[in-house]
Amino acid sequence: MRTKLEIRKIVTSDWFKFLQNQICEEFEQIEKGKSRSKKSKTFKKNSWKKSKNPMDGGGTYAILKNGAIFDSVGVNFSEVSGRFHKKFRSQIFGARENPNYWASGISVVAHMKNPKIPAMHFNTRFIVTSKNWFGGGMDATPTIKDLKEKKLFHKKIKITCDKYSKKYYPKYKKWCDEYFYLPHRRETRGIGGIFFDYKKNNWEKDFSFVRDVGLCFLDCAKTIITKKNEFKMVKKTKKSTIL
């Protein structure tokens, strides 16, 4: 009979796989709607293994390149396990007590053809050592500043966070700003977003939040891309972004 933790591993891993497929399908639909050719670009999926031992796990990476909307986008899923090296155990939460680990997650990096559409990043994960917790976040990095877009992006994130706690958004926004701070520029990366880690006090609530963050990212991406892809890139804009 499976333990509660084993069931939780299966459920979270299944969610991350589902979300990977959902994001790929939604992005392909956006790509199809903008493509001038009869055959639009689609994701190419490849599986990988962490090692020759099947118990160590692996994952699937999905890549779409040189599309009408997406210059390059990767949507990656992984589920792996192993044992931390001695020199890393003191740095990983719960690894000092038990060096064995299991982890599953999804990550997205999307760069667009149109420089008026920001690059977008997202990831969520569930990690198990002697402890278990969720982490993740999302942010956007525009080439061209758009205050309305920034407000829309953060409004959607705040609505998602506020469903769980009014403290989440300011806390996780600040964490993101600090985590992705660029000292040489004395500024945060792009328009920011949220970043969170070590969510471990209420598994059901935390897993629900992680699912909603994933759906929020997809909603933000679709809304921004759909709104911006109608703007044509003039030569002056293209030249300035290359420079």
VOMIPA-45625 format. One line per 5 residues: number of its first residue (from 1); their letters; for each residue x, y, z of N, C-alpha, C. Coordinates in nm, 3 decimals. Example, Ala and Ser with C-alpha at 12.3 -4.5 7.8 and 13.67 -1.06 7.14 Angstrom:
<atoms>
1) as) 1.319/-0.569/0.780/1.230/-0.450/0.780/1.320/-0.330/0.780 | 1.285/-0.225/0.708/1.367/-0.106/0.714/1.290/0.003/0.787
</atoms>
This chain:
<atoms>
1) mrtkl) 0.084/-0.120/0.000/0.000/0.000/0.000/0.088/0.125/0.000 | 0.055/0.220/-0.087/0.136/0.341/-0.097/0.115/0.433/0.023 | 0.224/0.501/0.062/0.215/0.599/0.169/0.154/0.728/0.115 | 0.115/0.817/0.206/0.059/0.946/0.166/0.160/1.025/0.083 | 0.286/1.020/0.123/0.389/1.094/0.050/0.408/1.039/-0.091
6) eirki) 0.405/0.907/-0.106/0.419/0.845/-0.238/0.304/0.887/-0.330 | 0.184/0.893/-0.275/0.067/0.936/-0.352/0.084/1.082/-0.393 | 0.135/1.164/-0.303/0.157/1.305/-0.332/0.260/1.324/-0.443 | 0.362/1.241/-0.444/0.461/1.246/-0.551/0.396/1.218/-0.687 | 0.314/1.116/-0.692/0.247/1.078/-0.816/0.154/1.190/-0.864
11) vtsdw) 0.076/1.245/-0.771/-0.021/1.349/-0.805/0.047/1.475/-0.857 | 0.154/1.517/-0.789/0.223/1.639/-0.833/0.293/1.618/-0.967 | 0.357/1.503/-0.983/0.425/1.474/-1.108/0.325/1.470/-1.224 | 0.210/1.409/-1.202/0.106/1.404/-1.305/0.057/1.544/-1.342 | 0.047/1.632/-1.241/0.004/1.769/-1.269/0.106/1.842/-1.357
16) fkflq) 0.234/1.828/-1.322/0.338/1.895/-1.400/0.340/1.845/-1.545 | 0.318/1.715/-1.564/0.312/1.660/-1.700/0.190/1.715/-1.774 | 0.076/1.720/-1.705/-0.045/1.774/-1.765/-0.025/1.919/-1.806 | 0.034/1.998/-1.716/0.055/2.140/-1.744/0.151/2.159/-1.862 | 0.254/2.076/-1.870/0.345/2.083/-1.984/0.268/2.064/-2.114
21) nqice) 0.184/1.962/-2.120/0.105/1.936/-2.241/0.008/2.049/-2.270 | -0.052/2.104/-2.165/-0.149/2.212/-2.181/-0.083/2.338/-2.238 | 0.031/2.373/-2.183/0.104/2.491/-2.231/0.147/2.472/-2.376 | 0.198/2.353/-2.409/0.239/2.326/-2.547/0.121/2.338/-2.643 | 0.007/2.282/-2.605/-0.112/2.288/-2.691/-0.159/2.432/-2.711
26) efeqi) -0.163/2.508/-2.602/-0.209/2.647/-2.610/-0.113/2.733/-2.693 | 0.017/2.713/-2.675/0.116/2.788/-2.752/0.111/2.751/-2.899 | 0.087/2.625/-2.928/0.076/2.584/-3.068/-0.046/2.646/-3.135 | -0.154/2.661/-3.061/-0.274/2.725/-3.115/-0.247/2.873/-3.147 | -0.173/2.939/-3.058/-0.134/3.079/-3.083/-0.047/3.087/-3.207
31) ekgks) 0.048/2.996/-3.217/0.140/2.992/-3.331/0.063/2.966/-3.461 | -0.032/2.874/-3.456/-0.113/2.839/-3.573/-0.195/2.959/-3.621 | -0.247/3.036/-3.527/-0.330/3.150/-3.563/-0.254/3.262/-3.631 | -0.125/3.267/-3.608/-0.042/3.375/-3.665/0.036/3.330/-3.788 | 0.057/3.200/-3.804/0.140/3.149/-3.912/0.077/3.174/-4.049
36) rskks) 0.157/3.215/-4.145/0.110/3.241/-4.281/0.114/3.114/-4.366 | 0.190/3.015/-4.323/0.198/2.890/-4.398/0.089/2.794/-4.352 | 0.060/2.696/-4.436/-0.044/2.598/-4.402/-0.002/2.511/-4.285 | 0.128/2.488/-4.275/0.180/2.404/-4.167/0.257/2.491/-4.068 | 0.197/2.519/-3.954/0.261/2.603/-3.852/0.362/2.522/-3.772
41) ktfkk) 0.449/2.592/-3.705/0.551/2.527/-3.622/0.486/2.459/-3.502 | 0.539/2.344/-3.466/0.490/2.271/-3.349/0.608/2.233/-3.260 | 0.577/2.189/-3.140/0.682/2.149/-3.046/0.740/2.014/-3.085 | 0.871/2.004/-3.075/0.941/1.877/-3.091/0.977/1.826/-2.952 | 0.926/1.709/-2.919/0.947/1.655/-2.784/1.051/1.543/-2.785
46) nswkk) 1.134/1.546/-2.682/1.235/1.442/-2.663/1.240/1.402/-2.516 | 1.256/1.274/-2.493/1.268/1.224/-2.355/1.415/1.202/-2.321 | 1.446/1.210/-2.193/1.583/1.188/-2.149/1.582/1.110/-2.017 | 1.691/1.043/-1.989/1.708/0.967/-1.866/1.825/1.024/-1.787 | 1.808/1.031/-1.656/1.915/1.086/-1.571/2.037/0.996/-1.573
51) sknpm) 2.015/0.865/-1.578/2.125/0.769/-1.581/2.075/0.637/-1.640 | 2.160/0.538/-1.643/2.120/0.406/-1.692/2.026/0.335/-1.596 | 2.026/0.381/-1.472/1.936/0.323/-1.372/1.796/0.383/-1.390 | 1.695/0.304/-1.428/1.561/0.359/-1.452/1.497/0.421/-1.328 | 1.545/0.383/-1.209/1.491/0.437/-1.086/1.530/0.583/-1.065
56) dgggt) 1.633/0.629/-1.137/1.679/0.768/-1.124/1.590/0.867/-1.198 | 1.503/0.815/-1.284/1.407/0.901/-1.352/1.464/0.976/-1.471 | 1.391/1.081/-1.511/1.430/1.160/-1.628/1.325/1.265/-1.656 | 1.296/1.286/-1.784/1.197/1.388/-1.816/1.174/1.401/-1.964 | 1.104/1.507/-2.000/1.072/1.537/-2.140/1.091/1.686/-2.164
61) yailk) 1.163/1.721/-2.269/1.173/1.862/-2.305/1.106/1.884/-2.440 | 1.028/1.992/-2.447/0.955/2.026/-2.569/1.006/2.161/-2.619 | 1.051/2.164/-2.744/1.111/2.285/-2.801/1.038/2.328/-2.928 | 1.009/2.456/-2.939/0.955/2.514/-3.062/1.046/2.630/-3.102 | 1.097/2.626/-3.225/1.192/2.728/-3.270/1.148/2.792/-3.402
66) ngaif) 1.186/2.918/-3.414/1.167/2.993/-3.538/1.024/2.991/-3.589 | 0.931/3.017/-3.496/0.791/3.023/-3.534/0.750/3.164/-3.574 | 0.622/3.181/-3.601/0.570/3.314/-3.636/0.562/3.403/-3.512 | 0.534/3.343/-3.397/0.526/3.416/-3.269/0.650/3.390/-3.185 | 0.681/3.263/-3.167/0.792/3.224/-3.079/0.922/3.209/-3.156
71) dsvgv) 1.022/3.285/-3.115/1.155/3.268/-3.171/1.213/3.138/-3.118 | 1.197/3.118/-2.986/1.242/2.994/-2.923/1.171/2.979/-2.789 | 1.109/2.864/-2.766/1.041/2.839/-2.639/1.063/2.694/-2.599 | 1.096/2.675/-2.472/1.115/2.541/-2.418/1.021/2.518/-2.301 | 0.954/2.404/-2.302/0.863/2.366/-2.193/0.910/2.229/-2.144
76) nfsev) 0.968/2.228/-2.025/1.039/2.108/-1.979/0.978/2.048/-1.853 | 0.968/1.915/-1.853/0.919/1.840/-1.736/1.027/1.744/-1.690 | 1.037/1.727/-1.558/1.133/1.629/-1.506/1.079/1.563/-1.379 | 1.122/1.440/-1.359/1.096/1.366/-1.235/1.219/1.281/-1.210 | 1.297/1.317/-1.110/1.424/1.250/-1.086/1.442/1.217/-0.938
81) sgrfh) 1.533/1.125/-0.912/1.567/1.091/-0.774/1.714/1.055/-0.768 | 1.768/1.054/-0.647/1.909/1.023/-0.632/1.956/1.045/-0.489 | 2.084/1.072/-0.478/2.146/1.090/-0.346/2.245/1.206/-0.355 | 2.231/1.305/-0.268/2.318/1.421/-0.270/2.460/1.384/-0.226 | 2.558/1.444/-0.293/2.698/1.428/-0.254/2.718/1.493/-0.117
86) kkfrs) 2.812/1.443/-0.041/2.836/1.490/0.095/2.855/1.642/0.103 | 2.926/1.699/0.006/2.956/1.842/0.015/2.834/1.931/-0.009 | 2.724/1.872/-0.062/2.604/1.951/-0.087/2.497/1.933/0.021 | 2.509/1.831/0.102/2.401/1.796/0.194/2.367/1.906/0.294 | 2.466/1.979/0.338/2.441/2.085/0.437/2.373/2.205/0.373
91) qifga) 2.375/2.212/0.239/2.316/2.327/0.170/2.170/2.303/0.128 | 2.125/2.178/0.135/1.990/2.143/0.089/1.900/2.115/0.208 | 1.784/2.178/0.208/1.687/2.162/0.316/1.650/2.014/0.333 | 1.675/1.962/0.455/1.639/1.824/0.487/1.737/1.718/0.442 | 1.843/1.755/0.368/1.937/1.656/0.314/2.041/1.612/0.417
96) renpn) 2.062/1.691/0.519/2.158/1.654/0.622/2.109/1.530/0.697 | 1.977/1.524/0.719/1.917/1.410/0.788/1.904/1.289/0.696 | 1.880/1.314/0.567/1.863/1.208/0.470/1.913/1.256/0.334 | 2.023/1.203/0.284/2.081/1.252/0.158/2.004/1.212/0.032 | 1.907/1.121/0.045/1.828/1.080/-0.070/1.726/1.189/-0.106
101) ywasg) 1.699/1.202/-0.234/1.603/1.304/-0.276/1.516/1.253/-0.391 | 1.402/1.320/-0.407/1.312/1.302/-0.521/1.263/1.441/-0.558 | 1.252/1.468/-0.686/1.206/1.601/-0.729/1.134/1.591/-0.862 | 1.030/1.671/-0.875/0.959/1.681/-1.002/0.919/1.826/-1.024 | 0.912/1.866/-1.151/0.876/2.004/-1.178/0.861/2.033/-1.326
106) isvva) 0.823/2.156/-1.353/0.808/2.206/-1.489/0.874/2.343/-1.499 | 0.936/2.370/-1.612/0.997/2.502/-1.634/0.971/2.547/-1.778 | 0.953/2.677/-1.794/0.926/2.735/-1.926/1.014/2.858/-1.946 | 1.077/2.866/-2.062/1.149/2.986/-2.104/1.101/3.017/-2.246 | 1.044/3.136/-2.264/0.986/3.171/-2.394/1.040/3.304/-2.444
111) hmknp) 1.099/3.303/-2.564/1.147/3.424/-2.629/1.069/3.444/-2.760 | 1.026/3.567/-2.783/0.934/3.595/-2.893/1.004/3.657/-3.014 | 0.940/3.643/-3.130/0.989/3.706/-3.252/0.970/3.858/-3.245 | 0.854/3.900/-3.199/0.822/4.042/-3.189/0.883/4.099/-3.060 | 0.975/4.195/-3.069/1.038/4.250/-2.948/0.943/4.325/-2.856
116) kipam) 0.822/4.353/-2.903/0.724/4.419/-2.818/0.658/4.322/-2.721 | 0.679/4.192/-2.744/0.629/4.090/-2.652/0.744/4.048/-2.561 | 0.728/4.053/-2.430/0.840/4.022/-2.339/0.876/3.874/-2.338 | 1.000/3.848/-2.301/1.042/3.711/-2.273/0.975/3.671/-2.141 | 0.939/3.544/-2.129/0.867/3.499/-2.010/0.932/3.374/-1.953
121) hfntr) 0.932/3.369/-1.820/0.994/3.256/-1.749/0.899/3.206/-1.641 | 0.896/3.074/-1.623/0.806/3.015/-1.523/0.862/2.880/-1.478 | 0.845/2.849/-1.352/0.874/2.713/-1.305/0.802/2.686/-1.174 | 0.764/2.561/-1.153/0.713/2.515/-1.024/0.770/2.375/-1.001 | 0.785/2.339/-0.874/0.851/2.213/-0.841/0.803/2.159/-0.706
126) fivts) 0.822/2.030/-0.687/0.797/1.965/-0.558/0.919/1.881/-0.528 | 0.981/1.906/-0.412/1.107/1.841/-0.376/1.089/1.765/-0.245 | 1.148/1.646/-0.241/1.138/1.561/-0.121/1.277/1.517/-0.078 | 1.311/1.547/0.048/1.429/1.492/0.114/1.374/1.428/0.242 | 1.428/1.462/0.358/1.360/1.422/0.481/1.243/1.517/0.506
131) knwfg) 1.242/1.628/0.431/1.133/1.725/0.429/1.073/1.722/0.289 | 0.960/1.790/0.271/0.907/1.806/0.136/0.841/1.941/0.123 | 0.860/2.003/0.006/0.811/2.140/-0.011/0.793/2.175/-0.159 | 0.716/2.283/-0.181/0.694/2.338/-0.315/0.774/2.467/-0.331 | 0.809/2.496/-0.456/0.874/2.622/-0.487/0.842/2.659/-0.630
136) ggmda) 0.879/2.782/-0.670/0.857/2.822/-0.808/0.845/2.972/-0.825 | 0.789/3.011/-0.938/0.770/3.152/-0.965/0.754/3.180/-1.114 | 0.735/3.307/-1.146/0.726/3.351/-1.285/0.768/3.496/-1.294 | 0.821/3.535/-1.408/0.856/3.675/-1.431/0.861/3.702/-1.581 | 0.865/3.828/-1.616/0.869/3.868/-1.757/0.976/3.973/-1.778
141) tptik) 1.042/3.966/-1.893/1.149/4.060/-1.925/1.123/4.124/-2.061 | 1.066/4.244/-2.062/1.039/4.310/-2.190/1.163/4.378/-2.247 | 1.168/4.388/-2.379/1.272/4.466/-2.445/1.231/4.613/-2.448 | 1.100/4.635/-2.467/1.044/4.770/-2.472/0.948/4.788/-2.355 | 0.969/4.889/-2.275/0.887/4.911/-2.156/0.741/4.941/-2.193
146) dlkek) 0.651/4.884/-2.115/0.507/4.905/-2.134/0.443/4.900/-1.995 | 0.413/5.015/-1.938/0.360/5.022/-1.802/0.224/4.954/-1.789 | 0.141/4.966/-1.894/0.009/4.901/-1.891/0.023/4.749/-1.885 | 0.119/4.700/-1.961/0.145/4.556/-1.961/0.195/4.509/-1.824 | 0.283/4.587/-1.765/0.335/4.555/-1.632/0.222/4.549/-1.529
151) klfhk) 0.133/4.647/-1.533/0.020/4.650/-1.439/-0.072/4.530/-1.459 | -0.098/4.495/-1.585/-0.183/4.380/-1.615/-0.121/4.251/-1.565 | 0.007/4.233/-1.590/0.081/4.114/-1.549/0.074/4.096/-1.397 | 0.104/4.203/-1.326/0.105/4.195/-1.180/-0.036/4.186/-1.121 | -0.133/4.246/-1.188/-0.271/4.236/-1.141/-0.319/4.092/-1.143
156) kikit) -0.289/4.021/-1.251/-0.330/3.881/-1.263/-0.261/3.795/-1.157 | -0.133/3.822/-1.134/-0.058/3.746/-1.033/-0.115/3.774/-0.894 | -0.143/3.900/-0.866/-0.195/3.938/-0.734/-0.331/3.873/-0.708 | -0.416/3.868/-0.808/-0.548/3.805/-0.792/-0.532/3.658/-0.755 | -0.438/3.591/-0.821/-0.411/3.450/-0.790/-0.359/3.435/-0.647
161) cdkys) -0.264/3.518/-0.608/-0.206/3.510/-0.473/-0.308/3.542/-0.365 | -0.391/3.643/-0.390/-0.488/3.688/-0.290/-0.594/3.583/-0.258 | -0.614/3.486/-0.346/-0.708/3.378/-0.319/-0.664/3.296/-0.197 | -0.535/3.299/-0.170/-0.479/3.218/-0.062/-0.437/3.299/0.059 | -0.381/3.416/0.035/-0.341/3.505/0.145/-0.304/3.642/0.088
166) kkyyp) -0.348/3.745/0.155/-0.313/3.881/0.113/-0.164/3.908/0.130 | -0.096/3.822/0.206/0.047/3.839/0.231/0.133/3.781/0.119 | 0.076/3.690/0.041/0.155/3.619/-0.060/0.216/3.714/-0.164 | 0.132/3.796/-0.225/0.181/3.878/-0.337/0.295/3.972/-0.297 | 0.279/4.056/-0.192/0.391/4.145/-0.158/0.516/4.069/-0.116
171) kykkw) 0.497/3.957/-0.046/0.611/3.877/-0.001/0.685/3.814/-0.119 | 0.610/3.751/-0.210/0.673/3.680/-0.321/0.722/3.774/-0.431 | 0.658/3.889/-0.445/0.706/3.991/-0.539/0.841/4.044/-0.492 | 0.852/4.075/-0.364/0.977/4.125/-0.307/1.087/4.020/-0.322 | 1.053/3.894/-0.297/1.149/3.785/-0.308/1.201/3.775/-0.451
176) cdeyf) 1.112/3.791/-0.549/1.151/3.788/-0.690/1.242/3.905/-0.723 | 1.206/4.024/-0.677/1.287/4.144/-0.705/1.428/4.129/-0.648 | 1.438/4.071/-0.530/1.568/4.053/-0.467/1.647/3.939/-0.531 | 1.578/3.832/-0.566/1.644/3.714/-0.624/1.702/3.746/-0.761 | 1.628/3.826/-0.841/1.672/3.859/-0.977/1.724/4.002/-0.988
181) ylphr) 1.782/4.052/-0.881/1.839/4.186/-0.883/1.969/4.186/-0.963 | 1.986/4.289/-1.048/2.105/4.301/-1.132/2.194/4.412/-1.076 | 2.296/4.377/-0.999/2.381/4.479/-0.934/2.447/4.576/-1.030 | 2.492/4.527/-1.146/2.563/4.615/-1.241/2.470/4.719/-1.304 | 2.339/4.688/-1.303/2.242/4.784/-1.355/2.165/4.856/-1.244
186) retrg) 2.182/4.806/-1.123/2.111/4.859/-1.007/1.959/4.857/-1.028 | 1.912/4.744/-1.078/1.769/4.729/-1.103/1.732/4.581/-1.102 | 1.601/4.556/-1.088/1.553/4.419/-1.094/1.544/4.377/-1.241 | 1.538/4.245/-1.264/1.530/4.196/-1.401/1.389/4.217/-1.456 | 1.380/4.287/-1.567/1.252/4.306/-1.633/1.148/4.374/-1.547
191) iggif) 1.024/4.325/-1.557/0.914/4.383/-1.478/0.883/4.298/-1.354 | 0.972/4.201/-1.327/0.956/4.120/-1.207/0.844/4.019/-1.219 | 0.795/3.976/-1.103/0.691/3.874/-1.096/0.682/3.825/-0.954 | 0.684/3.693/-0.935/0.687/3.637/-0.799/0.788/3.522/-0.794 | 0.840/3.497/-0.676/0.928/3.384/-0.650/0.896/3.333/-0.510
196) fdykk) 0.885/3.201/-0.495/0.855/3.144/-0.363/0.928/3.010/-0.349 | 0.948/2.971/-0.224/1.017/2.844/-0.197/0.981/2.797/-0.056 | 1.011/2.669/-0.030/0.991/2.608/0.102/0.846/2.619/0.152 | 0.751/2.603/0.061/0.610/2.599/0.102/0.580/2.457/0.149 | 0.560/2.442/0.281/0.553/2.309/0.340/0.456/2.295/0.457
201) nnwek) 0.379/2.398/0.487/0.295/2.394/0.607/0.158/2.331/0.586 | 0.107/2.339/0.462/-0.025/2.284/0.433/-0.023/2.230/0.290 | -0.002/2.099/0.275/0.022/2.042/0.143/-0.094/2.068/0.046 | -0.216/2.045/0.090/-0.332/2.063/0.001/-0.343/2.208/-0.047 | -0.328/2.302/0.045/-0.334/2.444/0.010/-0.218/2.482/-0.081
206) dfsfv) -0.098/2.435/-0.046/0.020/2.470/-0.124/0.014/2.412/-0.265 | -0.035/2.289/-0.278/-0.046/2.227/-0.410/-0.151/2.299/-0.495 | -0.259/2.341/-0.432/-0.362/2.417/-0.502/-0.304/2.550/-0.552 | -0.225/2.614/-0.468/-0.161/2.741/-0.505/-0.067/2.720/-0.623 | 0.014/2.615/-0.618/0.108/2.585/-0.726/0.034/2.561/-0.857
211) rdvgl) -0.077/2.490/-0.852/-0.156/2.467/-0.973/-0.209/2.600/-1.029 | -0.260/2.685/-0.940/-0.314/2.814/-0.984/-0.206/2.905/-1.040 | -0.085/2.898/-0.985/0.026/2.977/-1.038/0.058/2.933/-1.181 | 0.053/2.803/-1.206/0.077/2.752/-1.340/-0.028/2.801/-1.439 | -0.154/2.797/-1.399/-0.262/2.843/-1.485/-0.257/2.995/-1.503
216) cfldc) -0.212/3.065/-1.399/-0.198/3.210/-1.407/-0.090/3.246/-1.509 | 0.021/3.173/-1.507/0.126/3.198/-1.607/0.073/3.180/-1.748 | 0.000/3.071/-1.770/-0.054/3.044/-1.904/-0.150/3.154/-1.946 | -0.233/3.200/-1.853/-0.328/3.308/-1.882/-0.253/3.438/-1.915 | -0.152/3.470/-1.836/-0.073/3.592/-1.861/-0.006/3.586/-1.997
221) aktii) 0.055/3.472/-2.028/0.126/3.457/-2.154/0.030/3.473/-2.273 | -0.082/3.404/-2.267/-0.179/3.411/-2.377/-0.233/3.553/-2.395 | -0.264/3.619/-2.283/-0.321/3.754/-2.289/-0.222/3.853/-2.348 | -0.099/3.851/-2.300/0.002/3.945/-2.348/0.039/3.920/-2.494 | 0.058/3.793/-2.528/0.094/3.759/-2.666/-0.017/3.799/-2.763
226) tkkne) -0.140/3.763/-2.728/-0.254/3.794/-2.815/-0.270/3.944/-2.834 | -0.248/4.018/-2.727/-0.263/4.163/-2.733/-0.153/4.228/-2.815 | -0.032/4.175/-2.803/0.083/4.239/-2.866/0.115/4.190/-3.007 | 0.073/4.071/-3.043/0.120/4.019/-3.172/0.056/4.086/-3.293 | -0.042/4.174/-3.268/-0.101/4.248/-3.379/-0.018/4.371/-3.415
231) fkmvk) 0.073/4.410/-3.325/0.158/4.524/-3.353/0.271/4.483/-3.447 | 0.284/4.553/-3.557/0.389/4.522/-3.652/0.523/4.578/-3.605 | 0.628/4.504/-3.632/0.762/4.547/-3.593/0.823/4.629/-3.707 | 0.833/4.757/-3.688/0.892/4.843/-3.790/1.044/4.830/-3.786 | 1.109/4.872/-3.894/1.255/4.856/-3.904/1.329/4.926/-3.792
236) ktkks) 1.279/5.045/-3.754/1.344/5.123/-3.648/1.341/5.046/-3.517 | 1.227/4.983/-3.486/1.215/4.905/-3.363/1.307/4.784/-3.366 | 1.307/4.714/-3.479/1.393/4.597/-3.491/1.539/4.633/-3.474 | 1.582/4.741/-3.536/1.722/4.784/-3.529/1.761/4.820/-3.386 | 1.672/4.892/-3.316/1.703/4.937/-3.180/1.714/4.819/-3.084
241) til) 1.634/4.712/-3.105/1.640/4.597/-3.017/1.767/4.516/-3.040 | 1.810/4.512/-3.166/1.935/4.440/-3.197/2.054/4.512/-3.136 | 2.052/4.645/-3.143/2.161/4.723/-3.085/2.160/4.715/-2.933
</atoms>
